[in-house]
C-alpha cells in the first residue's frame, strides 16, 4: 500500500471504528457506575480519550481528496472487518450476560443495556460518519 493508504487503513481500523465506538461505551459505563472510585476513574478515562474518538475523522477529512475510489472501497472493507470482529465479541457477550446483583459495589452497566448502547453507537459514531465520507461499508451482520 502507498504510505497514505497504510496510514488510512490503520486510522480507519483503530480510530474510526475502535476509538469512535469505545468513547460512547466508556461514557455509558461511567454514567451507569454507582461506586465513587470506578465512576471517577471512568470519568477521567472518558475525558482523556475524547480526542481519540475524533482523530480518525479529522485524518480522513484531510486524506480523502488524495484517495481513489478503489482506496475508499479498500477502507470500507477494512472497516467491515473491524466491525465484524466487534460484532462477534458482542454475540459472545449476549450468550453470557452478567447478572446485576443487588448492592453490587461497582454498579456496572447491564449486558443488555451495554449491547443496546453499543449497537446505537456503532451506527451513529462509525457507520454513518464513514458513509458520509464516501467510505462504502456494509456494517456487518446484525447481532
C-alpha positions as CSV (number, residue, x, y, z in Angstrom):
1,X,0.0,0.0,0.0
2,X,1.0,3.6,-0.5
3,X,2.0,5.3,2.7
4,X,-1.2,7.3,2.9
5,X,-3.3,4.2,2.4
6,X,-1.3,2.3,5.1
7,X,-2.0,5.2,7.5
8,X,-5.6,5.4,6.4
9,X,-6.1,1.7,6.9
10,X,-4.8,1.9,10.5
11,X,-6.7,5.1,11.2
12,X,-10.0,3.5,10.0
13,X,-9.5,0.3,12.0
14,X,-8.3,1.8,15.2
15,X,-9.7,5.3,15.4
16,X,-12.8,5.5,13.1
17,X,-14.1,2.1,14.4
18,X,-12.3,1.2,17.6
19,X,-11.9,4.6,19.3
20,X,-15.1,6.2,17.9
21,X,-17.1,3.3,19.3
22,X,-15.2,3.0,22.7
23,X,-15.9,6.6,23.7
24,X,-19.7,6.3,24.0
25,X,-19.4,2.9,25.6
26,X,-17.0,4.2,28.2
27,X,-19.3,7.2,28.8
28,X,-22.3,4.9,29.2
29,X,-20.4,2.7,31.7
30,X,-19.3,5.8,33.5
31,X,-22.9,7.0,33.8
32,X,-24.1,3.5,35.0
33,X,-21.4,3.2,37.6
34,X,-22.7,3.8,41.1
35,X,-19.4,3.4,43.1
36,X,-17.4,6.6,43.5
37,X,-14.0,5.2,42.7
38,X,-14.8,3.4,39.4
39,X,-17.0,6.4,38.5
40,X,-14.1,8.8,39.0
41,X,-11.7,6.6,37.1
42,X,-14.1,6.1,34.2
43,X,-14.8,9.8,34.1
44,X,-11.1,10.6,33.8
45,X,-10.7,8.0,31.0
46,X,-13.7,9.5,29.1
47,X,-12.1,13.0,29.3
48,X,-8.7,11.7,28.3
49,X,-9.9,9.6,25.4
50,X,-12.3,12.1,23.9
51,X,-9.8,13.3,21.3
52,X,-9.1,9.8,20.1
53,X,-12.7,9.5,19.0
54,X,-12.5,12.4,16.6
55,X,-8.9,12.0,15.3
56,X,-9.9,9.4,12.8
57,X,-12.4,11.5,11.0
58,X,-10.1,14.6,11.1
59,X,-7.5,12.4,9.4
60,X,-10.0,11.1,6.8
61,X,-11.2,14.6,6.0
62,X,-7.6,15.6,5.3
63,X,-6.8,12.4,3.3
64,X,-10.0,11.9,1.3
65,X,-9.1,14.2,-1.6
66,X,-6.0,12.1,-2.1
67,X,-7.8,8.8,-2.2
68,X,-9.2,7.0,-5.2
69,X,-12.5,5.1,-5.4
70,X,-10.5,1.9,-5.1
71,X,-8.9,3.2,-2.0
72,X,-12.2,4.1,-0.4
73,X,-13.5,0.6,-1.3
74,X,-10.5,-0.9,0.4
75,X,-11.1,1.3,3.5
76,X,-14.7,0.1,3.5
77,X,-13.5,-3.5,3.6
78,X,-11.1,-2.6,6.4
79,X,-13.9,-1.0,8.5
80,X,-16.2,-4.0,7.8
81,X,-13.5,-6.4,9.0
82,X,-13.1,-4.4,12.2
83,X,-16.9,-4.2,12.7
84,X,-17.2,-7.9,12.1
85,X,-14.7,-8.6,14.9
86,X,-16.6,-6.4,17.3
87,X,-20.0,-7.9,16.4
88,X,-18.5,-11.4,17.1
89,X,-17.5,-10.2,20.6
90,X,-21.0,-8.9,21.2
91,X,-22.5,-12.2,20.2
92,X,-20.3,-13.9,22.8
93,X,-21.3,-11.4,25.4
94,X,-25.0,-12.0,24.6
95,X,-24.5,-15.7,25.4
96,X,-23.4,-15.0,29.0
97,X,-25.0,-11.8,30.3
98,X,-23.5,-10.6,33.6
99,X,-26.1,-10.7,36.4
100,X,-27.0,-7.4,38.0
101,X,-26.5,-8.1,41.7
102,X,-28.3,-6.2,44.4
103,X,-25.9,-4.0,46.2
104,X,-23.2,-4.5,43.5
105,X,-20.5,-2.1,44.6
106,X,-19.3,-1.3,41.1
107,X,-22.7,-0.9,39.6
108,X,-21.6,-1.8,36.1
109,X,-23.9,-1.4,33.1
110,X,-26.1,-4.4,32.5
111,X,-25.3,-6.5,29.4
112,X,-28.5,-5.8,27.6
113,X,-28.1,-2.0,28.2
114,X,-24.4,-2.2,27.1
115,X,-25.3,-4.0,23.9
116,X,-28.2,-1.6,23.1
117,X,-25.8,1.3,23.5
118,X,-23.1,-0.4,21.5
119,X,-25.4,-1.1,18.6
120,X,-26.7,2.5,18.6
121,X,-23.2,3.9,18.9
122,X,-21.9,1.8,16.1
123,X,-24.5,3.2,13.8
124,X,-24.2,6.8,14.9
125,X,-20.4,7.1,15.6
126,X,-19.0,4.7,13.0
127,X,-21.3,3.7,10.1
128,X,-23.0,7.0,9.4
129,X,-19.7,9.1,9.5
130,X,-17.8,6.7,7.3
131,X,-20.6,6.5,4.7
132,X,-20.9,10.3,4.8
133,X,-17.2,10.5,3.8
134,X,-17.8,8.1,0.8
135,X,-16.4,5.0,2.5
136,X,-18.8,2.3,1.4
137,X,-19.3,-0.1,4.3
138,X,-21.8,-2.9,4.9
139,X,-21.6,-2.6,8.7
140,X,-21.6,-6.4,9.2
141,X,-24.3,-8.7,10.2
142,X,-26.7,-7.6,12.9
143,X,-26.2,-9.0,16.3
